[in-house]
């Protein structure tokens, strides 16, 4: 019976640790409101048409400025 209670305690402890760490990580991932952030992507396009379509799609996304 002691090992059963110990296992339950460990499961609860690990669950709280995962929830706590995930909330810390998600809080750090968001930039402050009104702060600009630069994100770069490497995309392999073959021609200028591909480049134009990719840039056009990116500009249609919310929050993209250039």
C-alpha positions as CSV (number, residue, x, y, z in Angstrom):
1,X,0.0,0.0,0.0
2,X,2.9,2.4,0.7
3,X,4.3,2.0,-2.8
4,X,0.8,2.7,-4.3
5,X,0.6,6.0,-2.4
6,X,4.2,6.8,-3.4
7,X,3.4,6.2,-7.0
8,X,0.3,8.4,-6.9
9,X,2.3,11.1,-5.2
10,X,4.9,10.9,-7.9
11,X,2.3,11.1,-10.7
12,X,0.7,14.2,-9.1
13,X,4.1,15.8,-8.6
14,X,5.2,15.2,-12.2
15,X,1.9,16.5,-13.4
16,X,2.2,19.8,-11.5
17,X,5.8,20.1,-12.7
18,X,4.8,19.7,-16.3
19,X,2.0,22.2,-16.0
20,X,4.3,24.7,-14.2
21,X,7.1,24.4,-16.8
22,X,4.7,24.6,-19.7
23,X,3.2,27.8,-18.4
24,X,6.7,29.3,-17.8
25,X,7.8,28.4,-21.3
26,X,4.6,29.8,-22.9
27,X,4.9,33.0,-21.0
28,X,8.4,33.5,-22.2
29,X,7.6,32.8,-25.8
30,X,5.2,35.8,-26.2
31,X,6.8,39.2,-26.9
32,X,5.5,42.1,-24.9
33,X,2.6,44.0,-26.3
34,X,3.7,46.7,-28.7
35,X,7.2,45.2,-29.1
36,X,8.3,44.3,-32.6
37,X,9.9,40.9,-33.2
38,X,12.0,39.7,-36.1
39,X,11.6,36.2,-37.3
40,X,13.5,34.7,-40.3
41,X,12.7,31.7,-42.4
42,X,14.9,29.9,-44.9
43,X,12.7,28.9,-47.9
44,X,14.2,27.3,-51.0
45,X,12.4,28.7,-54.0
46,X,13.4,27.9,-57.6
47,X,12.3,31.1,-59.3
48,X,11.1,34.7,-58.7
49,X,7.5,33.6,-59.1
50,X,8.0,31.3,-56.0
51,X,9.6,34.1,-54.1
52,X,6.7,36.4,-54.9
53,X,4.1,33.9,-53.9
54,X,5.8,33.2,-50.6
55,X,6.3,36.9,-49.8
56,X,2.6,37.6,-50.7
57,X,1.4,34.8,-48.5
58,X,3.5,36.1,-45.6
59,X,2.2,39.6,-46.0
60,X,-1.4,38.4,-45.8
61,X,-0.6,36.9,-42.3
62,X,-1.7,38.9,-39.3
63,X,1.1,41.0,-37.7
64,X,3.5,40.8,-40.6
65,X,4.8,44.3,-41.6
66,X,7.6,43.5,-44.1
